[in-house]
Amino acid sequence: MLRDVRAVVFDTDGVITDSARVHAAAWKTAFDAYLRAHPPEDPERRRPFDVRDDYLRHVDGKSRLDGAAAFLAARGIEASPETVRAVAADKERLFVQRLREHGVDAYPGTVRLVRALRRAGVPRGAASASRHAGELLARAGVLDLFDVLMDGGEAARLGLAGKPEPDLFLEAVRRLGVPADRAAVVEDALAGVEAGRRGGFALVIGVDRAAGEDTGARLLRHGADIVVRDLGELCGGGAPK
């Protein structure tokens, strides 16, 4: 499946490292605190943040500000820019605290695939909306497996649009020296697979870590060509669904 592509760009959280759960937990604490302090008029919209469904629908793969704004809007909250920044800052504080207390691990299946690509001479990039992507990869011991790293800080410096726009992936593959139509994107977020499709990548691989009833189908609907539960399946030992 990857033999015809000349480069592969991997999202970080939930694809390379087991950090999506840390992001989701931090978002839950931040959003639930806001909902308790500022409950929406509709009781249904006061329900706590769901670390699977709400995370996938509203914040996964997006910048902190975009994610905070999307979730608050989904709950009918007309949040000011100052409120969005405050909620995003609370999430950032909680995430950094948990990251530095506990660290994160890289997924073994992903590491197998990245090493196989390196042995085959295929350039590899890591791309993430998070400003902590480099720290995450370094703490997981896999930073040196990638030729290019595009993180949220670099995206902000260049003024790149966030996902579902493809800017981040297109800049990563440009730095790898390969056109998008000869490269693959690997993503676990709905916004991310949509960005890969919009960017005209030859192959968009969705990773379904949630393994919910319809999470794989959602990834396919948003732009994934195939969906796997673990990237080790692409090295053998399992078939994509």
C-alpha positions in Angstrom: 0.0 0.0 0.0 2.8 2.4 0.8 5.2 1.1 -1.9 4.1 3.7 -4.5 4.4 6.8 -2.2 7.7 8.7 -1.9 7.1 10.3 1.5 4.8 9.8 4.6 3.6 12.5 7.0 2.4 11.4 10.4 0.2 13.3 12.8 1.6 13.2 16.3 -1.1 12.9 19.0 -2.9 9.5 18.8 -0.8 8.4 15.8 2.8 8.4 16.9 2.4 9.0 20.6 -0.3 8.0 23.2 -0.9 11.6 24.0 -4.4 12.1 22.7 -5.7 10.7 26.0 -3.7 13.3 27.9 -5.1 16.1 25.7 -8.6 14.7 26.1 -8.3 14.6 29.9 -7.0 18.1 30.0 -9.8 19.4 27.8 -12.4 17.6 30.0 -11.2 19.3 33.1 -11.1 22.7 31.5 -14.5 22.4 29.8 -16.3 20.9 32.7 -15.1 23.6 35.0 -16.3 26.3 32.5 -19.7 24.5 32.1 -20.2 24.4 35.9 -19.3 28.1 36.3 -21.3 29.2 33.2 -24.1 26.6 32.6 -26.0 27.0 29.3 -29.7 27.7 29.5 -30.5 24.3 27.9 -30.0 21.6 30.5 -29.0 19.1 27.8 -26.1 21.3 26.8 -24.7 21.3 30.4 -23.6 17.7 30.2 -19.9 17.1 30.9 -17.4 16.9 28.1 -17.1 13.4 26.6 -13.5 12.4 26.2 -14.3 10.2 23.1 -17.2 11.7 21.2 -16.8 15.4 22.0 -13.0 15.2 21.7 -13.3 13.6 18.2 -16.0 15.9 17.0 -14.8 19.2 18.2 -11.1 19.4 19.3 -9.1 16.5 18.0 -6.5 17.7 15.5 -7.3 21.4 15.9 -5.3 24.2 17.5 -6.2 25.0 21.1 -8.1 28.1 20.2 -10.0 26.5 17.3 -10.9 23.5 19.5 -12.1 25.6 22.4 -14.2 27.8 20.2 -15.7 24.8 18.4 -16.8 23.0 21.6 -18.3 26.1 23.2 -20.2 26.9 20.1 -21.5 23.3 20.0 -22.9 23.9 23.5 -24.7 27.1 22.3 -22.2 29.4 24.1 -21.4 32.6 22.3 -17.9 32.9 23.8 -15.9 36.1 23.4 -12.3 35.8 22.2 -11.2 36.4 25.7 -13.2 33.5 27.0 -11.9 31.2 24.3 -8.3 32.1 25.1 -9.0 31.6 28.9 -10.4 28.1 28.4 -7.6 27.2 26.0 -5.0 28.5 28.4 -6.5 26.4 31.3 -6.3 23.3 29.0 -2.7 24.1 28.1 -1.7 24.4 31.8 -3.4 21.1 32.7 -1.8 19.3 29.7 1.7 20.5 30.4 1.4 19.5 34.0 0.2 16.0 33.1 2.8 15.6 30.4 5.7 16.5 32.6 4.4 14.4 35.5 3.7 11.3 33.5 5.2 11.6 30.0 3.9 9.6 27.0 4.8 6.5 25.1 5.1 5.9 21.3 2.8 3.3 19.8 4.9 0.2 19.0 3.0 -0.4 15.7 3.8 3.1 14.6 7.5 2.7 15.5 7.6 -0.5 13.5 6.2 1.2 10.4 8.4 4.3 10.7 11.5 2.2 11.0 10.5 0.1 8.0 10.0 3.2 6.0 13.4 4.5 7.1 15.0 1.2 6.0 13.3 1.6 2.6 14.6 5.1 2.3 11.2 6.8 2.4 11.3 10.3 3.9 9.2 10.7 7.0 7.6 13.8 8.6 5.8 14.5 11.8 3.1 17.2 11.8 0.9 18.5 14.6 -1.2 21.5 15.6 0.4 21.1 19.1 3.3 23.3 20.1 4.5 20.4 22.2 5.0 18.0 19.4 8.8 18.0 19.6 8.8 17.6 23.3 6.3 14.7 23.0 8.4 12.9 20.4 11.6 13.5 22.3 10.2 12.2 25.6 8.9 9.1 23.7 12.4 8.5 22.3 11.3 8.7 18.6 12.2 12.3 17.5 15.2 11.1 15.5 13.0 8.8 13.4 11.7 11.8 11.5 13.3 13.9 8.9 11.0 16.9 9.3 8.9 18.2 12.3 6.2 20.7 11.8 4.5 21.8 15.0 2.0 24.4 16.1 4.7 26.9 16.9 6.2 26.7 13.4 2.7 26.8 11.9 1.9 30.0 13.8 5.2 31.6 12.7 4.3 30.9 9.1 0.7 31.9 9.4 -0.6 28.5 8.3 -4.3 27.7 8.6 -5.3 25.0 11.0 -7.0 21.7 10.1 -9.2 20.8 8.2 -7.1 23.1 5.9 -4.1 21.1 4.6 -1.5 23.8 5.1 0.4 22.0 7.9 0.7 18.8 5.9 1.6 20.6 2.7 4.4 22.5 4.3 5.7 19.3 5.9 5.8 17.4 2.6 7.3 20.4 0.8 10.2 20.3 3.3 10.6 16.6 2.5 11.0 17.5 -1.1 8.0 15.4 -2.4 4.8 16.6 -4.1 1.6 15.9 -2.1 0.2 13.7 -4.9 3.2 11.3 -4.4 2.9 11.3 -0.6 0.7 9.8 2.2 -0.8 11.3 5.3 -1.5 9.3 8.5 -4.1 10.8 10.8 -6.5 9.8 13.6 -8.6 13.0 13.7 -11.6 13.8 11.5 -10.2 17.2 10.7 -6.9 15.6 9.9 -8.1 13.1 7.3 -10.2 15.9 5.8 -7.0 18.0 5.5 -5.2 15.2 3.8 -8.0 14.8 1.3 -8.2 18.6 0.6 -4.4 18.7 0.2 -4.5 16.2 -2.7 -2.4 13.5 -1.0 -2.0 10.2 -2.9 -3.1 8.2 0.2 -4.8 9.2 3.4 -4.7 6.6 6.2 -7.0 6.9 9.1 -6.1 5.4 12.5 -9.1 4.4 14.6 -7.7 4.3 18.2 -11.2 4.8 19.7 -12.6 1.7 18.0 -16.1 2.9 18.6 -19.2 1.7 16.7 -18.8 4.3 13.9 -15.5 6.0 14.5 -13.9 4.2 11.6 -16.8 5.0 9.3 -16.5 8.7 10.3 -12.8 8.7 9.3 -13.7 7.2 5.9 -16.5 9.7 5.4 -14.2 12.6 6.1 -11.5 11.6 3.6 -9.6 8.5 4.7 -8.8 6.0 1.9 -8.4 3.2 4.5 -8.7 2.9 8.3 -6.6 0.7 10.5 -6.7 0.1 14.3 -2.9 0.1 14.5 -0.2 1.0 12.0 1.6 -2.2 12.7 -1.1 -3.7 10.4 0.6 -2.1 7.5 3.8 -4.1 8.3 1.9 -7.4 8.2 0.1 -9.3 10.9 -3.3 -7.7 10.4 -5.6 -6.5 7.7 -7.1 -3.0 7.3 -10.8 -2.9 7.8 
